[in-house]
Every structure is written in structure tokens, then in C-alpha cells.
């Protein structure tokens, strides 16, 4: 006998452990760099590599969750990445370690599997809160990794990778034993039957899915970029300030930099359930304050809440550059804390909308939105590392990337005739005249 609370807890535990493994490499980047004599550019490449497999991997994982069930898909991801994490603890060269950690980082594709799993158990009016609890609690894994792992293991990253891998295998066994794909057989069958190539292309070509994917790129794509980048950023950009605080040597600087980095990660995680709740609240109250957005759709209040988040993220990115160039370490940490909250508003806001717009294809839609968007985690650190002043990269990304994304979001979501079906090609072209789409603008 099972229930939705048990399935939510199971999905959350699985994602927490996957997230912990995903960014465990970043937690040890200073000690890995010292052990293998890596340059700043090589460290940036190592940071970005955690995201390389996420875009295609999440797309595939979302489709698989619809097709064969979340419990099966999640079990395979945890088992494979856990075993490779164990193997990476015995790597004798940097090249082998890099390749193995690249595979371990694919644990992050499990996010969309859990999104699909939770969506299959909870009703529309509680979707934001449920998805926020799942994703927010799971995301804490990155903060725990940055804050705890260096303190427990010091520079001994091999032992950390071994123990994390063993834990992943155990969680995989639990997921296989207790996981149930949906609250009833009919829901599971609807998702399975809508997992064809044409269904997938239909979702990928909807303007609303593209707008939400871009919104997720400037929230979660940004979050994972910061998870990878911030330890190196603080260790390099505020090296003198950290030494002045009494932290000397690779291990001490790594611990201090990881602590500052964890501020963003913890806030981005812990506030995400609140964001989902706020999306539900705005929906119940019917709040639609922005005249440039549509206010007559069943989901319009959720869209208005998401715009609030996107604007806050952009403003705070510029603020990070300002305090960084002024050399204000305490102010940087304060702004970073507020930034993490704003990011949580964006991530929670997006996935309070996705299952509502695409209820018959939750895995496919989540895979596209949550997968392609993670490319931001590759692009942003490269931009940060390529800008001559290490502090200026945040403003470059905000103005060059985020302002155009907000413009596209306003264009798509500002239409009064609905957005769920609008895109490249009609619904009939992709799905045929006898297929219907429930939810969304209906």
C-alpha cells in the first residue's frame, strides 16, 4: 500500500542524493586542481563539465519516465552513477577521473524524472507546492556538498566519491522496491501512450515550452552554473580577503570558498517550496499585476509570479558585479543570499506551470524544459571565465542573455488568445485531428 506522500518523499530522497553526487566534484575543485596542477581555465572546464550530459540526458530521461515509469528510470540513473562514482574513487590519472566524474554528473538528469513522478500523484491545485517541496529539498544536496563534504573529507576526494557512490546504490534499491509510477493505471497509460516522436516534437515546438525552458535556463541553469563556479570565484576573486580572515592553504581556502558558495545553493533550495506555494497562492487569489502579460488564462497568475522572479534575478546579477568590483566580500555574500532566493522563485515558478500546461506529457515537457535549459550551466561559467575581470561576468550574462529572454517571455505570455498550443505547426499537424490536449488553455 502506498500514497502520494510516500512517493513524494521517495522522489525527494532520490533527487537529494543525485544532486549531492552531481556537484560533489565542484566541492573539491581546489584540491583536485592542486593534486593535478590545473590552470584556472582547466578548472573552469572542469566546472562546466558537470552539465555537459544534462541537456540530452534530461530530455531522454523525461521521455523514459513517461514511457516506462519514473520508478524504473530513477533506479537505473542512481545505480549507474553510483557505481561509476565508486570507480572514480580509484582513478589513477586525471583523464580517467575527468571521464568518470562526467558520467557521475549525469545523476542530475534525474530531476525531470522526479518532476514527472510527483505530477502523476498530485492534483493541479497543489502542484506548485508539491513540486517545490520535491525540487527544493532535493536541491539542498548541492549546498550540503559545498558546505559539508570539504569539512568531513578535507582534500581526500577519493573517499568522498566512494561513500557517495555506495549511498546511491542503496537509494536505487529503495526506489525500485517502493516506487509506484502513478496514482492509478489510467494516468500511467496516458503518459505512456503520449510518448511518441510526434508528441515529443509537438512539445518541443510550442512557444510556451520554449519560453519556460529559457526561463529555467536563467534560473536553474544559472543555479547550477553558480554551484560549479562560485567556489573558484571566491577563492580567486576574493583571495586576499579570505586570507585576511585567517584561511591559509588549499584546504582552508577551499572550505571558506565552499561556505560562501553554499549561501546561494541553500537559499535557492530552501526557498523553492515557498516559491511553489506562492505560485499556488497567486493562482488561488487571481493576482495578475503586470499589464504586459495576459490575465485571462486559467494559469495566468502563475505566469505573473514567474515574471517577478525573472526580473529579480536579472537585477541581482548586476548587483553581484557591482559589489564584486568594489571588493566588498561581506556585501557580496549578502547579495548572493538574496540572489539565491530570487533563483528559487524562478525555478519553483517554472515547474508550477509546466505540468499544468502539459498534463498528458509531463515527462516529455519536463525533460525539454528542465533539460535544454541546463546548457546555461555550461555557457555561463565559460562566459565568467572569459571576461577579463572575474567580477564582470555576472552583469555580462544579465544584460546580454537575460534581458532578451525576458523579452521573449513577454511576447509569448502576453498573448490574450492562449499559449498552450501555439508554436511551429498546429496541433493537428503533429498529433492528428483526433488527438486532444487536456489542461493548458482548455
C-alpha positions as CSV (number, residue, x, y, z in Angstrom):
1,X,0.0,0.0,0.0
2,X,1.4,3.4,-1.0
3,X,0.3,7.0,-1.0
4,X,1.3,10.3,-2.6
5,X,3.3,11.5,0.5
6,X,5.4,8.4,0.4
7,X,6.1,8.8,-3.3
8,X,7.0,12.5,-2.8
9,X,9.4,11.5,-0.1
10,X,10.9,8.8,-2.2
11,X,11.4,11.1,-5.2
12,X,12.9,13.8,-2.9
13,X,15.4,11.4,-1.3
14,X,16.5,10.1,-4.7
15,X,17.0,13.6,-6.1
16,X,18.7,14.9,-3.0
17,X,21.3,12.1,-3.3
18,X,21.6,12.6,-7.1
19,X,22.2,16.3,-6.5
20,X,24.8,15.6,-3.8
21,X,26.7,13.5,-6.2
22,X,26.2,15.9,-9.1
23,X,28.1,18.7,-7.6
24,X,30.5,16.8,-5.3
25,X,33.3,17.4,-7.9
26,X,32.9,21.2,-7.5
27,X,33.1,20.9,-3.8
28,X,36.7,19.5,-4.2
29,X,37.7,21.6,-7.2
30,X,40.6,23.4,-5.3
31,X,42.1,20.1,-4.0
32,X,41.6,18.4,-7.4
33,X,43.3,21.4,-9.1
34,X,46.2,21.2,-6.6
35,X,46.5,17.4,-7.0
36,X,46.7,17.6,-10.8
37,X,48.2,21.1,-11.2
38,X,45.3,22.5,-13.1
39,X,45.1,26.1,-14.5
40,X,42.2,28.5,-14.0
41,X,41.0,27.7,-17.5
42,X,41.1,23.9,-16.8
43,X,39.2,24.5,-13.5
44,X,36.5,26.4,-15.4
45,X,36.3,23.5,-17.9
46,X,36.0,21.0,-15.0
47,X,33.3,23.1,-13.5
48,X,31.3,23.3,-16.7
49,X,31.7,19.6,-17.4
50,X,29.2,18.8,-14.7
51,X,26.5,20.0,-17.0
52,X,27.6,18.5,-20.4
53,X,25.3,15.4,-20.3
54,X,22.4,17.2,-18.7
55,X,20.7,18.7,-21.8
56,X,20.4,15.5,-23.8
57,X,20.2,13.3,-20.7
58,X,17.2,15.1,-19.2
59,X,15.3,15.0,-22.5
60,X,15.8,11.3,-22.7
61,X,15.1,10.7,-19.0
62,X,11.8,12.7,-19.2
63,X,10.7,10.7,-22.2
64,X,11.7,7.4,-20.4
65,X,9.7,8.4,-17.3
66,X,6.6,8.7,-19.4
67,X,7.3,5.6,-21.3
68,X,8.5,3.1,-18.7
69,X,7.7,4.8,-15.4
70,X,9.6,7.1,-13.1
71,X,10.5,4.3,-10.6
72,X,12.3,2.3,-13.2
73,X,14.1,5.3,-14.7
74,X,15.2,6.8,-11.4
75,X,16.5,3.4,-10.2
76,X,18.7,3.0,-13.3
77,X,20.1,6.5,-13.1
78,X,21.1,6.1,-9.4
79,X,22.5,2.7,-9.8
80,X,24.7,3.5,-12.8
81,X,26.0,6.8,-11.5
82,X,26.6,5.3,-8.1
83,X,28.7,2.5,-9.4
84,X,30.8,4.9,-11.6
85,X,31.3,7.2,-8.5
86,X,32.7,4.2,-6.7
87,X,35.0,3.5,-9.6
88,X,36.2,7.2,-9.7
89,X,37.5,6.9,-6.2
90,X,40.2,4.6,-7.6
91,X,41.1,6.7,-10.6
92,X,44.9,6.9,-11.1
93,X,45.0,9.7,-13.6
94,X,43.2,13.0,-14.2
95,X,42.0,11.9,-17.6
96,X,40.3,8.8,-16.1
97,X,38.9,10.9,-13.2
98,X,37.5,13.5,-15.5
99,X,35.7,11.0,-17.7
100,X,34.3,9.1,-14.7
101,X,33.1,12.3,-13.0
102,X,31.5,13.3,-16.2
103,X,29.3,10.2,-16.1
104,X,28.6,10.7,-12.3
105,X,27.4,14.2,-13.1
106,X,24.7,12.7,-15.2
107,X,22.9,11.9,-11.9
108,X,21.4,15.4,-12.4
109,X,19.2,14.2,-15.2
110,X,17.1,12.5,-12.5
111,X,15.4,15.9,-11.8
112,X,12.9,15.6,-14.6
113,X,12.1,12.0,-13.6
114,X,11.0,13.2,-10.1
115,X,9.0,16.1,-11.6
116,X,7.1,13.6,-13.7
117,X,6.7,11.2,-10.8
118,X,5.3,13.9,-8.5
119,X,3.0,15.3,-11.2
120,X,1.5,11.8,-11.6
121,X,0.4,11.8,-7.9
122,X,-0.7,15.3,-7.1
123,X,-3.7,17.4,-8.3
124,X,-3.4,20.7,-10.2
125,X,-4.3,23.0,-7.3
126,X,-1.4,21.6,-5.1
127,X,1.1,21.1,-8.0
128,X,3.3,24.2,-7.2
129,X,3.7,23.2,-3.5
130,X,4.4,19.5,-4.2
131,X,6.9,20.2,-7.0
132,X,8.5,22.9,-4.9
133,X,8.9,20.6,-1.9
134,X,10.4,17.9,-4.1
135,X,12.8,20.1,-6.1
136,X,13.7,22.4,-3.2
137,X,14.6,19.7,-0.7
138,X,16.4,17.8,-3.4
139,X,18.4,20.8,-4.4
140,X,19.8,21.1,-0.9
141,X,22.1,18.4,-1.9
142,X,24.3,20.9,-3.7
143,X,24.6,23.1,-0.6
144,X,25.3,20.1,1.7
145,X,28.0,19.1,-0.7
146,X,29.7,22.5,-0.8
147,X,29.4,23.0,3.0
148,X,29.8,19.6,4.5
149,X,32.0,17.5,2.2
150,X,35.2,19.6,2.5
151,X,34.8,19.6,6.2
152,X,34.3,15.9,6.5
153,X,36.9,14.7,3.9
154,X,39.3,17.6,3.7
155,X,41.3,17.1,0.5
156,X,40.6,13.4,0.3
157,X,38.1,13.5,-2.5
158,X,38.5,9.8,-3.3
159,X,36.9,8.6,-0.1
160,X,34.0,11.1,-0.6
161,X,33.3,9.7,-4.1
162,X,33.4,6.2,-2.8
163,X,30.9,6.7,0.0
164,X,28.6,8.8,-2.1
165,X,28.5,6.0,-4.7
166,X,27.7,3.3,-2.2
167,X,24.8,5.5,-0.9
168,X,23.4,6.0,-4.4
169,X,23.3,2.2,-5.0
170,X,21.4,1.8,-1.7
171,X,18.9,4.5,-2.6
172,X,18.4,3.0,-6.0
173,X,17.4,-0.3,-4.3
174,X,14.9,1.5,-2.1
175,X,13.4,3.3,-5.1
176,X,12.9,0.1,-7.0
177,X,11.3,-1.5,-4.0
178,X,8.8,1.2,-3.0
179,X,8.4,3.3,-6.2
180,X,5.0,3.3,-8.0
181,X,4.8,5.3,-11.3
182,X,1.3,6.9,-10.9
183,X,-1.7,7.1,-8.6
184,X,-3.7,4.9,-11.0
185,X,-3.1,2.8,-14.0
186,X,-5.0,5.2,-16.3
187,X,-2.7,8.1,-15.6
188,X,0.4,6.0,-16.3
189,X,-1.2,4.7,-19.5
190,X,-2.0,8.3,-20.7
191,X,1.6,9.3,-20.2
192,X,2.9,6.2,-21.9
193,X,0.7,6.5,-24.9
194,X,1.7,10.1,-25.4
195,X,5.4,9.4,-25.6
196,X,5.7,9.1,-29.3
197,X,8.2,11.1,-31.5
198,X,5.4,13.3,-32.8
199,X,4.2,14.0,-29.2
200,X,7.8,14.9,-28.4
201,X,8.2,17.2,-31.4
202,X,4.8,18.8,-30.6
203,X,6.0,19.8,-27.1
204,X,9.4,21.0,-28.4
205,X,7.8,23.3,-30.9
206,X,5.4,25.1,-28.5
207,X,6.3,28.7,-27.9
208,X,5.2,28.3,-24.3
209,X,7.6,25.3,-23.7
210,X,10.4,27.3,-25.3
211,X,9.7,30.4,-23.1
212,X,9.6,28.2,-20.0
213,X,12.8,26.5,-21.0
214,X,14.5,29.8,-21.4
215,X,13.1,31.0,-18.0
216,X,14.5,27.8,-16.4
217,X,17.8,28.5,-18.1
218,X,18.1,31.8,-16.3
219,X,17.0,30.3,-13.0
220,X,18.1,26.7,-12.6
221,X,20.6,26.8,-15.5
222,X,22.1,29.7,-13.6
223,X,21.9,28.0,-10.3
224,X,23.9,25.0,-11.4
225,X,26.4,27.3,-13.1
226,X,26.9,29.1,-9.9
227,X,27.2,25.9,-7.9
228,X,30.1,24.9,-10.2
229,X,31.6,28.4,-10.4
230,X,31.3,30.1,-7.0
231,X,34.0,28.1,-5.1
232,X,36.5,29.0,-7.7
233,X,35.2,32.6,-7.9
234,X,35.5,33.3,-4.2
235,X,38.9,31.5,-4.0
236,X,40.2,33.7,-6.8
237,X,38.2,36.9,-6.8
238,X,38.5,37.4,-3.0
239,X,41.7,35.6,-2.3
240,X,43.2,38.5,-0.2
241,X,40.0,38.9,1.8
242,X,39.8,35.2,2.6
243,X,43.4,35.1,3.7
244,X,42.8,38.2,5.8
245,X,40.1,36.2,7.6
246,X,42.8,33.6,8.6
247,X,42.2,31.0,6.0
248,X,45.6,29.9,4.6
249,X,46.5,26.9,2.4
250,X,44.4,25.0,-0.2
251,X,42.2,23.1,2.3
252,X,41.4,26.2,4.3
253,X,40.6,28.4,1.3
254,X,38.5,25.6,-0.2
255,X,36.5,25.3,3.0
256,X,35.9,29.1,3.1
257,X,35.1,29.4,-0.6
258,X,32.7,26.5,-0.3
259,X,31.0,28.1,2.7
260,X,30.3,31.3,0.7
261,X,29.2,29.3,-2.3
262,X,26.7,27.3,-0.2
263,X,24.8,30.5,0.7
264,X,23.4,30.7,-2.9
265,X,22.8,27.0,-3.1
266,X,21.0,26.7,0.3
267,X,18.7,29.7,-0.4
268,X,18.0,28.5,-3.9
269,X,16.9,25.2,-2.5
270,X,15.3,26.0,0.8
271,X,13.1,28.8,-0.7
272,X,11.9,26.7,-3.6
273,X,8.9,25.1,-1.8
274,X,7.9,28.7,-0.8
275,X,8.0,29.7,-4.4
276,X,5.8,26.8,-5.4
277,X,3.4,27.8,-2.6
278,X,3.4,31.4,-3.8
279,X,2.5,30.2,-7.3
280,X,-0.4,28.3,-5.9
281,X,-1.4,31.3,-3.8
282,X,-1.3,33.8,-6.7
283,X,-3.3,31.2,-8.6
284,X,-6.0,31.0,-5.9
285,X,-6.1,34.8,-5.4
286,X,-6.1,35.5,-9.1
287,X,-3.3,38.0,-8.8
288,X,-2.2,39.4,-12.3
289,X,-0.4,42.7,-11.7
290,X,1.5,43.1,-14.9
291,X,-0.4,44.8,-17.8
292,X,2.0,43.4,-20.4
293,X,1.0,39.8,-19.6
294,X,-2.2,38.0,-20.4
295,X,-4.6,37.8,-17.4
296,X,-7.5,35.7,-18.8
297,X,-5.9,32.2,-19.0
298,X,-6.5,29.6,-16.3
299,X,-2.8,29.7,-15.4
300,X,-2.2,33.4,-15.8
301,X,-1.4,34.2,-12.1
302,X,1.3,31.6,-12.2
303,X,2.9,33.4,-15.2
304,X,2.8,36.7,-13.4
305,X,4.6,35.3,-10.4
306,X,7.3,33.9,-12.6
307,X,7.9,37.2,-14.3
308,X,8.5,38.7,-10.8
309,X,11.3,36.2,-10.3
310,X,12.9,36.7,-13.6
311,X,13.2,40.5,-13.1
312,X,14.7,40.0,-9.6
313,X,17.3,37.5,-10.9
314,X,18.5,40.0,-13.5
315,X,18.8,42.9,-11.1
316,X,20.7,40.9,-8.5
317,X,23.1,39.6,-11.1
318,X,24.1,43.2,-11.9
319,X,24.4,43.8,-8.1
320,X,26.8,40.9,-7.8
321,X,29.1,42.5,-10.3
322,X,28.9,45.9,-8.6
323,X,29.8,44.7,-5.1
324,X,32.5,42.4,-6.5
325,X,34.2,45.2,-8.4
326,X,34.1,47.3,-5.2
327,X,35.9,44.4,-3.4
328,X,33.1,44.1,-0.7
329,X,33.2,40.5,0.4
330,X,30.5,40.8,3.1
331,X,28.2,42.7,0.7
332,X,28.8,40.1,-2.0
333,X,27.7,37.3,0.4
334,X,24.6,39.3,1.3
335,X,23.7,39.9,-2.3
336,X,24.4,36.2,-3.1
337,X,21.9,35.2,-0.4
338,X,19.2,37.4,-1.9
339,X,20.1,36.1,-5.3
340,X,19.6,32.5,-4.2
341,X,16.1,33.4,-3.0
342,X,15.3,35.0,-6.4
343,X,16.6,32.0,-8.2
344,X,14.3,29.8,-6.1
345,X,11.4,31.9,-7.1
346,X,12.2,31.3,-10.8
347,X,12.8,27.5,-10.5
348,X,9.7,27.0,-8.4
349,X,7.6,29.2,-10.6
350,X,8.5,27.4,-13.8
351,X,7.6,23.9,-12.7
352,X,4.4,25.1,-11.1
353,X,3.4,25.9,-14.7
354,X,4.9,23.0,-16.8
355,X,2.7,20.1,-15.6
356,X,-0.4,22.4,-15.8
357,X,0.3,23.3,-19.5
358,X,1.3,19.7,-20.5
359,X,-0.6,17.3,-18.2
360,X,-0.7,14.5,-20.7
361,X,3.0,14.7,-21.4
362,X,4.6,15.6,-18.1
363,X,7.8,13.7,-18.6
364,X,8.4,14.9,-22.1
365,X,7.7,18.5,-21.3
366,X,9.8,18.4,-18.1
367,X,12.6,16.8,-20.0
368,X,12.6,19.5,-22.6
369,X,12.2,22.4,-20.2
370,X,14.5,21.0,-17.5
371,X,17.0,19.5,-19.9
372,X,17.8,22.0,-22.6
373,X,17.9,24.8,-20.0
374,X,20.8,23.2,-18.2
375,X,23.0,24.3,-21.1
376,X,23.2,27.5,-19.2
377,X,25.3,25.7,-16.7
378,X,27.8,25.2,-19.4
379,X,27.6,28.6,-21.1
380,X,27.6,30.9,-18.0
381,X,30.9,29.6,-16.4
382,X,32.6,29.9,-19.8
383,X,31.5,33.5,-20.0
384,X,32.5,34.2,-16.4
385,X,36.0,32.7,-17.1
386,X,36.3,34.5,-20.4
387,X,35.7,38.0,-19.1
388,X,38.9,39.8,-18.2
389,X,37.6,41.0,-14.9
390,X,36.3,38.0,-12.9
391,X,33.5,40.1,-11.3
392,X,32.1,41.5,-14.5
393,X,30.8,38.2,-15.9
394,X,27.5,38.4,-13.9
395,X,26.5,41.7,-15.5
396,X,27.5,40.5,-19.0
397,X,25.2,37.5,-18.6
398,X,22.4,39.5,-17.1
399,X,22.4,42.2,-19.9
400,X,23.4,40.0,-22.8
401,X,21.4,36.9,-22.1
402,X,18.6,37.6,-19.5
403,X,17.1,40.8,-20.9
404,X,16.4,39.1,-24.3
405,X,14.9,36.1,-22.6
406,X,12.5,38.3,-20.6
407,X,11.6,40.0,-23.9
408,X,10.7,36.6,-25.5
409,X,8.8,35.5,-22.4
410,X,6.7,38.7,-22.5
411,X,6.0,38.2,-26.2
412,X,4.8,34.6,-25.7
413,X,2.9,35.0,-22.4
414,X,1.4,38.4,-23.3
415,X,-1.0,37.0,-25.9
416,X,-4.7,37.0,-24.9
417,X,-5.6,34.1,-27.1
418,X,-3.7,31.5,-25.0
419,X,-0.3,29.9,-25.5
420,X,-0.6,26.2,-24.7
421,X,-1.0,25.1,-28.3
422,X,0.7,28.0,-30.2
423,X,4.0,27.1,-31.9
424,X,5.7,26.0,-35.0
425,X,3.0,23.9,-36.7
426,X,-0.5,23.3,-35.5
427,X,-1.6,20.6,-33.0
428,X,-3.4,18.8,-35.9
429,X,-0.1,18.7,-37.9
430,X,1.8,17.0,-35.1
431,X,-0.9,14.9,-33.3
432,X,-3.7,14.4,-35.9
433,X,-7.2,15.7,-35.8
434,X,-8.5,13.0,-33.4
435,X,-6.0,13.7,-30.7
436,X,-6.9,16.1,-27.8
437,X,-4.8,18.0,-25.4
438,X,-6.2,18.3,-21.9
439,X,-5.3,21.1,-19.5
440,X,-3.4,24.2,-20.6
441,X,-5.8,26.7,-22.1
442,X,-8.8,24.4,-22.1
